[in-house]
Amino acid sequence: MNRKLNTSIALKHLDVLERELTRLKRDILHGLTVRKKSKKIKPSLFGSIKGGDVTEAMIDESKKNLFRKLAGI
């Protein structure tokens, strides 16, 4: 009886260790593939938008993009 109990406990410990190893592998692989990119701070907005005059069509397009989820309301 004691031997069965020891075997059961050992199997539970092995299961816990196996899950922990799986989590560690996943975290390592995730860390290698997904790298956080630091955002560059822009000193100005120069070059951030298309050159030329702002037209009514550009304003309308921006409004549609900004409020696209509210269009159905």
Sequence and secondary structure as in RCSB ss.txt:
>XXXX:A:sequence
MNRKLNTSIALKHLDVLERELTRLKRDILHGLTVRKKSKKIKPSLFGSIKGGDVTEAMIDESKKNLFRKLAGI
>XXXX:A:secstr
 HHHHHHHHHHHHHHHHHHHHHHHHHHHHHHHH         S  TTSS SS   HHHHHHHHHHHTGGGTT 
